[in-house]
Structures are given as C-alpha cells and as structure tokens.
Amino acid sequence: MGDFYQNGIITTLHNLADRPLAELEAELVTFSARRPMALILPSLYSELQGEALPRIIDELTQVPYLSEIVIGLDRADQEEFRKALHFFGRLPQHHRVLWNDGPRLQAIDQLLQAQGLAPRELGKGRNVWYCMGYTLAANRAESVALHDCDIVTYQRSLLARLIYPVAHPRFNYEFCKGYYARVADSKINGRVSRLLVTPLLRALKKTLGDMEYLEYMDSFRYPLAGEFSFRRDVLNDILIPSDWGLEIGVLSEMYRNYAKNRLCQADIADVYDHKHQSLSADDDSGGLSKMSIDISKALFRKLATRGITFNTETFRSLKATYYRIALDFVETYHNDAVMNGLSLDIHAEEQAVELFAENIMKAGEAFLDRPMERPFIPSWSRVISAIPDILDQLRDAVEADCREFSEG
C-alpha cells in the first residue's frame, strides 16, 4: 500500500485502499458510454510463445469496457501472422493485428520513406507509432492505454488503474504514466531507472542548475515504465523516438505539449515483473548498455531544445557527478533491500553504475558528433498533411490483411 505523499510537480494517484476490481471495472463500463476505450499492445511474434502474453490474453478476455484492442506484430512471416490471428482470435473485444512485416504495411512504410516520413529504426517505437496511426484511423476510442506484452505478473487490475484517470469524464488528465515497485523473486529490479535515470537527472540538476523540465522528469516514480494512457488527441502531435528513448521521449513530449495539471502518474500494480535485458557490458549495441546510451541521448537532445549548450567538458563533469550520486544510491537501495528481507548484489550494482557512467560519455560524444541527427518519428499530423489519405490507406491495409489471412 502506497502513501499519500505528492512528490515533485506531477499529480500522483496512489493505491490507498485496494479498491475491489469489480467496482473499478463497473465504473469504467459506465465511462465507456461517453469515452470509448482502446488498448495498444506492441508485440514480437516470439512473445506469443512465451510465458507472459498467453496470461495477458487470458486476463484481457475478462475486461468488459474496451471498445478495441490494437496489436502491433513484429518479426512475423506469413504463417506466423496466421497463427497470431488465431492466437488473438479468442479476444471478445473488437481487435486488429497489424502485420508490420507484411507486404501491405511494408508498402505503406516505403511510401512514407520516399517522403522522409517513415520511422528510421526497427523496434518498439516504430511498432507503437503504427499502432497509434491505426487507432486514429479506426476512430473507435477516445481514451487509449498502452502496455508491454512481457509482463509475467499481469493482472487486469493493472489496465483498469492505468486507463481510469484518462477515462473518467470529470478528470481533465490527457496523460497518465503507470508506476509500480520493481520487486520480484525477493530482488529489487529496475536497474536502468534506479541506477541511471534518477542519478543522471540529479546530476544534471547539479551540473546545469535547477530547471522545471528536470524537476518534472524527476517527479515520475518509474520514468521507464512501458505502461501509459492518453486521450485520443495526444496521438496527433506527439513526436516519439524509435529507439530505447521511447519512454523518456513520451514524457518530454507531454511536458512540451500540455500543462502539468493535465498529466498524472498512477500506482497500477503491487507486484510487477517482466523479461530482463542483459547488461551487455562488452557490446553497446544491445542490452542495457544500448538502452543507457539511447536514454542519455534522449535527455541531452531534449535539454538542447530548451537552450542548453553541451560540450566535452560538460559531459566530463556530468559523468563525475553522476558517478558519485549513483554510488550513493547503491548503498541506499542495499539498505532498503536488507530492511525488507530482499537481496541486492552490491558488486553487480556498482558494475552497472560503472558501465552507465562510461555510456553517459559515449552518449555525449555521439550527441556532439551528430548534431543533425533526427531520432524522432514524425507526428501523425505532419504525415497526414503530406499524404491526406494515409490513415485510410493504413486502415484498409490492416483490414485487408485480417480478411485474407483469417480465411482458410
């Protein structure tokens, strides 16, 4: 059970009373009459064969208030797409599967590439972006939630608490970020958030001085959570990165586009666990190593757009400041773990801090070397301006895929 403390400058909606799920869902059913709701699920085909996604679908079949579920399917051939349609076919809600690797959606991607409007990098960001486009095209929902497909501890109460703030007709929130304690199997997880993002934000405050943007980012209890919800109009203008900076990019865009009283975070789960990335200390093209570089670059880019000038000396000072703060956090988390009867490997934690410190410098060097890099996927408003019927094309392609491969 969480406390009622409001930290930072973003409204925090706590789990104070363990309200019965049936009550929440009954209210959401009522809300859905005025504000229809949808869920976006960005998925890899391999997740259909994992432990988490079958359980998630079991839970979602019992959700009574969703108008639509939009599934983005990556890394699937034709036969795997057929299997995916069958796998998701037991969902009672209206649902569609985007076959991102299929010829119809690839043709749309090539059309966008010809005009410099397509996502430049494969991955979750690209998948989410196309799902957002289809959600706009389908026009079945006013409130939309998004969560990952690898949550092994999933319960549908997570979705109810996540979408409630943007579905309630008397709330004025445009965006809600989910948060939770990353504790499972008697361990504290969430290394990148604990040991990179929070210490880096604190180090940026010390190095650059207090800024509202940094205070805003530091207000989120779990900034890298892959679970968030939003009103439909958010989808038109948001710019999101296609790399591991997705979550930081989304938070930054919400800061840019909306007043702070239109944003909130909600406690959505007591227990949360998903698949874990390796540290990948010897390969910064994958694992937590790449993630830490992409996240750091995302923060540096956003600060640059706010008038901050970076140079090599800035990044050296930032690295040193970060390193000291992060090491202090290792002791803090160790003591927290001990008091709660949990395990935490100090050596492994400090190894992660050392890697992240090196990667802050790598991210800084990459930022300085490629100042014209365009990491963001264009907004759907811009795409529609360039190709006015693009949403119709996207919707028609998805519908044609589902018709053709659901038959026979």
C-alpha angles and dihedrals in degrees: 000000000000128000124245097244117136107215124190124347101306124088112252118207107201134200097241103153110023089239113208113266091227090062093049093048093047090055091046090053088054092047091050091069089067100024113032114208136218137185126216118207116188105199143174116219089239089064090066087069096044133092099256110049098054088054091047091053090048088056096043092054086068096051108110104187107057119108094192145003117208115198121194109205119200131185097018130135123208097276091046090051089054089051090048092054088053092045093053093036093093091066106112092206122086103271141172132196118214109214096207093183095047122109095250096053090039088056090054090048090052090049089054092044090056088061096040092250103111126100108268098210134049117237146077095318092058092045093050091047094056090045089053089051092051091048089055090047095048092049093198099125141054096185122043132190128194129196138161126263098225100070104130093185095050121156123172090238085077090064094044093053092042097054098034097085094054094038099051106102093215095050117087098206117135094184139025126190118204122225137182142158110277094221122134137144090016092299137108108235132177097089097168093053095041100039103029115023102040096041090044092052090049090048091050089053091053094044100041102024130245115323129174091230092057091045088050094051091046090054092072112094094207108016095176096055109132091213121093140137134208146172116267095251090064089070095066101064108021118121112207132183118241094218134064089296090080098110094043089046093052092050091048092050092051089052090051097046106036143042113257093244088064091061131072145161126225135201101239107168141024092205125028131172135158138164113306126228119225118247090242092199093171097046122049092186092077147023124022090331094066090039092056092050094048093047093048092049090049091056093046092050092050092049090049090055086056092058101266115146117213130196136166093272091053091055093047091054090044092052093051093046092046092049094055094045093046093051089053088053090054089061091045093052092044091055091046090052093048093050090052095045092249130134126242124173107221092193093053091045092053091046088056091049091051091051093047091050090055091046093052086062091046090051090048092050091048090050092052094043095051107034092156094054112133106207098163126093109232117259118259088241089063093045092050090049090055096040108022096191097044094112090052089050092049094048092047092049092051092047092048092051092050093048095047099045098036088063124082 
